[in-house]
């Protein structure tokens, strides 16, 4: 049994105790859900007259318009937050100190301010200068919601990309500079592609948060999905009560479906990126071509090793062949050279003869 890093592996008693806790907890949650459903049924929230409200064309059009408005805000806010996040991440990694300080201050400021306050402050600002802002002043609710989401989520995306920059091995950056690349080339060709690819799940998770945060538009009375559902529940009376519970169930289901669709898209993009083959294809290894006339070392050493085993001496076959080859290569010039060497001997004779046979003073002394 392998031990965990955070805690010791549970024994038989602990595993049995965990199973009991799991069964009891699951039963408690199911019982609570049954009680809630029964209370809602007693109050008439599941009656057919209540749910037939969603069969009217006006109600469906209201929900449809709310979904389209929500997706429109999300599209603008998501694109702007990604662009702003890239700019802030690059500025924070800049070598210029003022640029780096401004980017850091912007990121830390808007990450610390609650998103609802940012949206509300922009809405009040656009309402105050409505006549001077043109198209932004006319659609003040839309642009306040879009810019508030873009500023907040752009600051978060910048930190995500900065974490991706820091995850790139330092040796790759140093090698890029050693090749003569500029700072901009290192950023666009090396750091950004790897950071985006490694942090893609986190980036899309933050986009899911952006989609859910579009529901804050009801605070500034912008007609997104949640505001449309609220208006529908406030103006529809069935059996003497407003249909808050059915509207909450329908709107909540739509939000969950949109977030699950975006998460599935993120999973698909991640798997597709993992399957993508990048880089230069490696050629298949071919059989080595054997040069003619080259002896196999194993074939040469095998007879020598056998002879050495019989005689007990070191194998000398290869040097002998080399000596014979050297002798066989001697030509006429070699023979003439040998005869010249013999004729060049002086009266003293061969150097290998004993000095006692000479007629010199040494011979007389003998």
N, C-alpha and C positions, 0 to 999 in steps of 0.2 A: 504494500500500500504506500503510495507516494504522499509525502507530506506537503501541505500548501505553504506558500510564503507568508500569507496573512494570518493563518490560524492552523492549528493542528487538525489532522484528519479525524473526523468523528469516529468513535468506536461503535460497537453494536447498540449499546444503550442510547447513545446520542442520536444515532440514525433512527431508532424506533421513536424517540422523543420528537424528532423533527417531523417524522411522518404523522404523528398524532397532532402536532401543532398545525401542519398543513391541512389535514382533514378538518380539524375544528375551525380554522380560519376560513376555509372554503365554504363550509356549511354556514358559518355566520354571515358571510357576504351574500350567499344565495338567499338565506332567510331574510336579510335586510332588503334585498331587491324584491322579494315576494311581498313583503309588507308594504313597500312603496307602491308597487303596482296595484295591490289591493286597495290602498287608500285612494290612489288616482281613479281607479275604477268606481269606487263608491261615490266619488264626486262627479262622475259622469264624463271624464275626460276621454274615455275610449268608446263613447257612443258613436253610432254611425252618422248622426246629424252633425257632429263636430268635425269629423274627418271628411264629410262630403263637401265641406267648405273649399277644400283644395281642388275640387273638380270644376270650379268656376274659372272661366277664362281670364277674368280680371285678376284673380289671385295668382294664377300661374304666370301671367305676364309680369306682375309685380315681383315675384320671386326670380323670374328669368332676368329682368332688368337689373335686379340686385346682384345676381351672379356675374353678369357681363360687366357691370360697373366695378365690382371687386376685382375681376381679372384684369380690367383695364388699369386700375390703380396699381395692382401688383406688377404688371408688365413694365410700366414706367418706373416705379420705385425700384424694382429688381435690377433693371438695366443701369439706372443712375447710381445705385449703390455699388454695383460691380465696377463701374468706371471710376467712381470716386474712391473706392477701396484700392484700386490699382495705383491711382495717382498719389494717394496718401502713403501707401506702402513704399513706393519708389522715392517719394520725398523724404520719408523717415530714414531710408537707407542712404540718403545723399551724403556726400563728403562735405558739403557746405553747411556750416553750423547754423546760420539763421534759418535756412530752409528746413533743416532737421528739427529745430526747435519749434517752428510754426506748425509743422505737421504733427509733432508730438502733442503740442498744446491743444490743437483742434481735436485730435483723437480722444485725448483724455477728458476734454470738456464735454463733448457730446455723448461719450459713453457714460459719464457720471450723471448727466441730466436725464430724468425720466422721459420716456418717449412721449407720453401724453402731454407733458408740459411743453415740449418742443412743438408738437402739432398745434396745441392751443395758442401758443405765442405767435407762431407764423400765421395762424388764422386771424388773430386780432390785428396783426401788422398788415395783412393784406386787406382786411376790412377798413382799416384806418386810411390807407392810401389807395383805396379802390379806384378812384378816378385817374390816378397817375400811373397805374400799372398796366393798363390796357387789358389784354386777354387774360393775364394772370388775375387782375382784379375782378373780372367778370366770373371766372371760375375759381374763386378764392378757396372754396372748400376742397376742390380737387387738388389744387397745387399746394395747399397747406398740408394735406395728407401725404401727397407724393413726396414733397421736399422733406417733410419731417421723417418719413420712413427712409428716404435715401440718405439723409445725413447720419441718422443713428446707425443704420445697418451698414453704411459705407465705412464708418469708423470701426465697426466690428470686423468687417471683411478685410480692412487694412491690417488689423492685428493677425487675422488668420493667414494672410499672405506673408506677413513678416515672419511668422512661425515657419512657413514653407521656405523662405529664404534661408533661415538659420538651419534648416534641415539639410540643405545642400552641402556635401562635403567641402571642407575648406580647400582641399587639394585641387578640386576642379576649378575653383575660382583662381587660385594661384597659377595653375597651368594655363588658364585663359589669358591672364595678364602676361605670362611668360611668352605666349605666342604673339603678343603685340596687340591684343584686343583692347578697345577703349572701354570706359565705364558703361556707356550706353549699350555697347555691343554685348558686354558681359551680362547686363541686366536683361536685354531683350532676347538674346540667344541662349543663355544658360540658366539664369536664375528664375525668370518668370515662367518658362515652360515647365520646369521641374516643380516649382512651387505650386502652380495651378494643378498639375497632375497629382501631386501627392496630397494636396489639401482639398481635392474636389468633393469628397463626401461631406466635409465640414462646410464648404461653401454652399452646397445645395441644402444642407440642414439649416443654414442661416436663411436661405431663401424661403424655406418652409415657415420659419419664424416671421419673415416679412409678410407672407401670405396671411398668416393668422393675425398679424398686427393691423391689417387693413380694417379689422372690425372696430378699431378705435375711432373710425370716422363718424360713428353715430354720436360722439360727444360734440362734434362741430356740425351736426345735422346734415352730414353728407349722406346721400342716398345709396350707400353700399348695401350689402346683403343683410347685415345685422340691423341696420336702420330700417330697411324695407320690411323685415320681419317684425320689428317692433311696431312700426306704423300699422301693419296688418293686424297684429294682435290687439292694438289699442282701438281699432275701429270696427272689429268684427265681434258681434255679440250673438252667442248661440245658447239657447236654453237658459237665458238669464245670466250667463257668465262669459267673460272674455276668454279667447282660445290661446292663452299664453303657453300652456304646456304642449299642445300639438305643434305650435309654431316653433318653440324651442327645440323639439325633437327633430322637426324637418330641417331647420336651419343648421343645427348641430351635425346632423347626418351629412348635409351638403359640405360643410367645412371639413369634416373627417374624410369624405371621399376625395375632395380636392387635394388635401395634404397627402393622402395615401398615393394618389396619382403622381404627385410631384416626387415623393420618395421613391416610387417605382421607377420613375424616369432617372433619378439619380443612381439607383442600383444598376439600371441598364447601361447608362453611360460609363459607370465604373467598370463593369464587366467587359464592355466593348473596348475600353482603353487598355484593359489588362491583356486582351487577346491581340491587340494591334502589334504587329511586328515592325520594329523600327531598327534603323542602323543598316550597315552594309552586310549583305548576305555572304556567309562563309562558303567558299567553294568546297565541293566534296573531295575527300582525299582519294587520290589515285594510287594504283600499285606502283612501287618504285621500279624504275627501269634499271636492269642489271647491265653494267658495261661489259663488253666482250673482253675476254682474256684476263679478267680479274678472278683470282683464286678465292675460294671460300675459306675464311680463316679457320673454320671448324674442320674442313676437309684437310687442311695443311697440318693443323696441330694434332689431329687424331693419330696419324702414323708415327709422328714424333713422340707423342706421349706413350704409345705402345712400345716403341723401341727403348725409350727411357725406362719403362717398367721392367723390360727383360734384362737390360744391362746394368741398371742401377745408376747410370750416368745421366747428366743433363742432355737433352736433345740438341744436337748440333747439325741437324739436317739443313736448316735454312742457311747458316753461315757457310757450310760446305758448298752448297749450290752457288752461293754468291761468289766464293773463291774460284770455283770451276768456271763460272761465267766470266770472272775477271781474267782468268788465264786464257780462256777461249777468245777473248777480245784483243789479245796482243797481236799486233801486226808485224810487218818487216822492220818497222822503225823500232819496235821493242826489242827485236833480236839484235839489230845493229847496236842499239844502246847497250845491251848486255855484253856484246863483243868489245865495244869501246871501253866498257868498264874494266874488262879483263886485261886489255892491252895497256890500260893506263897505270897498271901496277908498277911500282918502282923496283929497284934491285933488292928491296927488303923482302919482297914476296908477299904472300898472302898474310892478311892481318891476323888470321886464325892460327898461323904456325907459331911454335914456341920461339921465344926470343933467344933461347940458348943455342940454336942452330946457326945463328948469324955470325959473321966474321968480325963483328965489332968488338970493342973493348970488353963488353959484358961477356962474350963467348970466351975470350982468352982468360978471363978471370976464373972461368969454370975449369 
